[in-house]
Amino acid sequence: MKIAFLTPEYPHERIGHSGGIGTSIKHLAIALHALGHAVTLLVYGQDEDACFTANGLTFYKIKNPKLKGLSWYLTRKKIQKLINSLHAVGKIDIVEAPDWTGIASFINVNCPIVIRENGSDTYFCHLDQRPVKAINRFHEKQALQQVDGIISVSKFTGDLTNSLFNLSRHFTVIPNAINLEAFKPTTSIKNNTNMILYFGTLIRKKGLLELPHIFNVVHAHHPEVKLLLVGKDSVDITTQSGSTWSLMKPLFSASALQKVAYIGAVPYTKMREHIAAASVCVFPSFAEALPVSWLEAMALQKPIVASNIGWAKEVIDDGKNGFLVHPTAHKAYANAIIRLFEDTVLSETFAKAARQKVIEKFSSDIVAQQSIDFYTQFIK
């Protein structure tokens, strides 16, 4: 099968910064290629039009046309033309697009096109309790109505998306995945580092303004414990501050702040080392679909304390392979972290159970085959 992914991001040095969507596509694309399928990446929003190959995958960089008021239309027609030309010469059988900003709306192609719901702008604005841009909501609903089929990475995301857009579209739940070999735990790195790790964008919706309050409680009980933050800083929409990190710093106690290190974004290839070196990973998020970062930490046998909202129970079994606590319950959240530091047997039990959960449900090999089974029903 010849599969194309339409995406605004992908973790490759010629593409630029990538978030969760790009990372999830990478894990799946590599697994599909390993199964003998041809994979093409159509990456829009680029600085140039270019084509190259890497690791058996074909990349098309797409530069968005710029014309005030018509850029959205011209971009979609440019993508449409490229897809149809590749399909005409037998290079594409099916296209998968994200739900984010409804890029698949008004793209009329000669092959099936499906959406994988990793969370639309409408979805995240709802969870983040802020207004969504009307143009984004319009295109996202249009795309969901228009495409041939829908995958959702979690049942929570699929159900909420249908509710928000007043739709009743059938969706198939296929979770995001992780490459087990790429995220294989190693005994060469000691885990008794007294290090709490958060990795991901520094942004309000991921609970970063709750984390200082949580860490203050941890610090009061265990002053030796450190907090490492890894990821891109971001503008805070609520306050219009140019830096979420600048909003976080005053929330730490003076002594706790001395134990906090923020190193910014790191290359994707280096992220594994930071995860492997951590004692506990924390994800106090308010808004996710099915986060790959959680899977990466679980695959590397890290005990996790995460949010207990919506999607979380589809990833972590509370009290079995991690703890789930609401981000605003600062003391309860901190106590869960403290318990993992103080009970090394429990911490190790959670860590091993977390990787086993990934092996059984979130392996890229399993998810790739589930995706192929889904695609097949749309290809004549």
N, C-alpha and C positions, 0 to 999 in steps of 0.2 A: 504494500500500500504506500501511496505517496501523500504525505500529510504536510500541510503548511500551517504555521502558527502566525497569526497577525498579532503583533504586540508592540507596545510603546517602549519596551525595555528588554534587555537580556544581558546577563553578566559576561561581557567580553570586552577586552581592552579597546576594540575598534567601535564599540557601541556606546559606551558611557555608563553612568551610574545605573544600577538596577535595584529594584525593591523586590517585594514578595512575588509579584506576578512573573517577573523575569526569572527569578530563582526556581519557581515551581515548574516553569516551562523547560528550563535547562535540565532538571532532573528527569522529566518525562521524555524530552527529546533524545537524551543520551540512551535511555532505556529502549525507546522505540527503534533507534538506530541499531542497537545491539540485537534486537529481535529481527533485523533484516529489512526494516521499513526505511524508505527515503524520507528525510525530514528537511523542510525548508523554513527558514525564519524570515518573515516579512516585517521589518522593524521600521515603523514610521516615526516622524518627529526627529529625523536625523539631520546632520549638517551637510550631507551630500547624498547624491544617488550613487550607489556602488554595489558591486556584487563580489563576494569572495566565499571561499570554502574554508572550514576549520573542523578538524576532528570528524570528518565524514558528513558534516552538516553544511548546507548551503544557505548563505545569508544574502538578503537584499536590503540594503539601507535605502530608505525612502525619505527624501527631503520634502516637507510639506510646502505646497505652493503658498505664496503670501499675496493676498489681495483682500483688502478690508471688506468684511462682510460676506466674503465668498470663500475664504480659506477652507472652512469645514467642508464645503461642497466640492471644491477642486481637489482637496486631499482625498476624499472618498472616491472620486472618479478616477484619480490617478492610481489608487490602490485597485480599484475595479479593473482597470485596463491591464495592470500587471498580472493580476490573478487570472484573468481570462486568457491572456497571452501564454502564461505558463501552463494552464490547463489545456489549451489548444495543441500544444506540442508534447503533451503527455507527462508533464513534470509535477502536476498537482491533481490529486483525486478528490481531496476534501480540505476545507479550511476551518481552523478553529480560531475564534476571536474571543477577547475578554469582554465582560459586560461594562467595564470602566468607560465612562463617557459615551457609551453607545457607538463605538467606531464602526460597527457593522451596519448601522442604519443607512439606508439609501445606497448600499453597495449591492448591485445586482450582478451576480456572477453565474457562470454556466456549470458550476459544480456545487455540491452541497456545502453549506456553511453552518457551523454550529457555534454556540457560545458556551464557554466554561465560566460559571459565576464564581468569581473570587471576591465579589463585593463591588457594586456600582457606587458612583458618587452619591446617588440617592440613598443607598443602603448605609453608607458610612456617615452621611450627614444625619440620618435618622438616629443611628446609635450614638452619635456625638452630640445630638440635640442641638443642631444648628441648621439654618435654612440651606436648601440646595439651589444651585443655579437652575433657572427654568429651562435653559437651553440644554443642559446636561440631562435633566430629567426627561425632556422630550425625546432626545436621541436615544437614551437608554431604553425607554419604553418601546419606541419604534423598532429598535434592533431586536428586542426580545419577542416582539410580535412577528417579526419578519423572518427570522432564521429558521432553519429546518429542524434543529433539535437543541436541547439544553442539558448541559451537565452542571450540577452544583457541587461544590467541594464539601458542603455539609448540608444536612437536612434543614438545619436552622436557617442557613443562608437562602436556600431554595424557597422555603415557606415564607420567610420574611420578604423576600424579593417579590414573590407573587402578591402578597398582601399590600405592599407599598405601591405597586403599579396596578392594583385591582385586576390582576390576571389570574388565570387558572391553568397556566401552561404546565404540562407534564414535564418533570425533570428527573434525570437519573443522578443519584449521588455517587460520585467518584472522587475520593479525597485527593488532596495534594500528596506528593510522594517525596521520598528521600532515597538517594543512592547509598545503599548500605556499605558498599566498599569505600566510597569517598568519605563516609562518616563512620569509620570503624574505630572503636575505642582502642587505645594503646596503653600499655603498662609502663611505657617509658616516661610518661609525664605524671608526676605525683599530683594527687587531687586534694591533699591536706594543705591547701594554700590559704585557708581562711578568706577566700575571695568569693564575693557575690558578684555575679555577672548579669548585666542587662545588655542585650545587643538588639539593635533595630533603630529606627528613626527616633530622635528625641522630639516627641510631639505629644500634645495634651491627650489625644484620643487613645494613646497607648499607656496612659496612666503615669506619665513621667512627673506630673506635678503631685502625685500621691506618693511616689517613691521616696522623696526626702523624708516625709513624715514616718514612713515605714522604717527607713534606715535609722532614723534617730532613736527609735525604740530598740532596734537591734544593737546599736552602738552603746546604749546605756547599759545593756546586759553583757555585751561582749565587745569592749573597746578595741580589741585586737583585730576584729573583722574589718575587711576592706570592701569597698564597692567600686567596681569597674564598669564604666559606661562606654559602649562602643557603637558608633553609628552617626549618621549625618544629623546635624542640628537643623531646626526648622523654624519658620515663622509661626507665631502663635496667633491664630485667627481671632480668638476671643479678645485679646488685649492689643492686637496689632504689634506686639513686640517682635523685633527681628530675630530673636533668639529664645528658644525654649530653655536652653541651658542657663541663660542669664536670669530667667524666672525661677529656675530650680535652686540656684545657689543660696539665696537668702532663706530658703525654707529648711535648709540643714542647720542643725545646731553648730556652733563654732567649732567644737571638738570633733563632731561627726564629719564636717566638711574636710577636715585634715586627712580623713581616711578615704576620701572619694577621689577617683581619677577619671577624667573624661579625655579620651584620646581621639575622638572624632571618628570619621569613617576609615575603614581599612580595606585593602583589596580582598575580594571574596576568597582568594586562595589562602589568606592569612587568618580568616575568621575562625577556621577550625582550630587553630592553635590556642586562641583565646578561650574558646568553649572547653577544650580539653583540659586547660589549666584551672578552670573554675571549680569551686566546691559546690556551689548552688547557683542555678539560673532562675531569674525572676522575670515574670511577664505580667504586670498588673494592668492589662489592657481593657479598655472599654469597648473597642471596636475592632473586630477581626472577622474573617470568614472561616479559614482553617489555616493558621499561620505556619509557614515552613520553618520559621525560626524555632518554634517549639519542637518540631520533628527533628531538627538538626541537634538540638540539645539532648533529646531523648535517645537518638541514635548513638550519641557519644556517651551514653550511660551517665547522664547528669540528673540528679534529683532536682525537681522543679517545683516552684510555687507560682501558680498562675491565677489569672482571673477566673471567676466561676460563672461568667456570663454566657448565655446562649450556646455558642458553638463549642465551648470548652469541654463539656462532658462527652463530646464526640471524639475528643483527642485523649484526654486524661481521665482515668478512673480515680476519683478522689479517695485518698487513703490507701491506694494500692500501688500506683506508679507515679504519684505526685500529690501535691495538695492544691485544692482549688478554694480561693478565698476572694471575697469582693474587694476591689482595690481601695474603697473608702473605709473599710474596716481595718484601720492602720495597725491597731494593737494585735488583732487576730492574725493579720497577715504576717506581722513581724514575729509573732509567737510560732507560726508555722516554720519560718526560716530558722529561728532559734532552735526549735526541736530537731531539725535536720543537722544542725551543727553539733548539738549535744548528744544525739543518738546516732552514732556511726553505723550501727547495725541496721537501723531503719533507713538511713540514707543510702546505704549500699543495696538494701532490698529494693527500694524505690528505683534506684539507678538501673539495676539489672532488669526489673520488670518493665521499665520505660523502653529500653531497647527491644525487649521481647514484643512489646505492643507494636512497635514500629515494624519489626520483622513480619509480624502476622497480618498487619493491616495497611501499613503505609510504605512498604517496599516499592521502589520504582518499577521493579519487574512485575509485581502484581497489578499496580495501577496502570502500567502500560498495556497489559493484556486486557484489562477492563475497558480501557479507552478504545482499543482496536475493536473489541466486541461492539461497543457503542457506535463507532464510525461505520462499521460494516453494514448496519441496517439502513444507512442512507446512500450507499454507493450501489448503483444499478450495475 
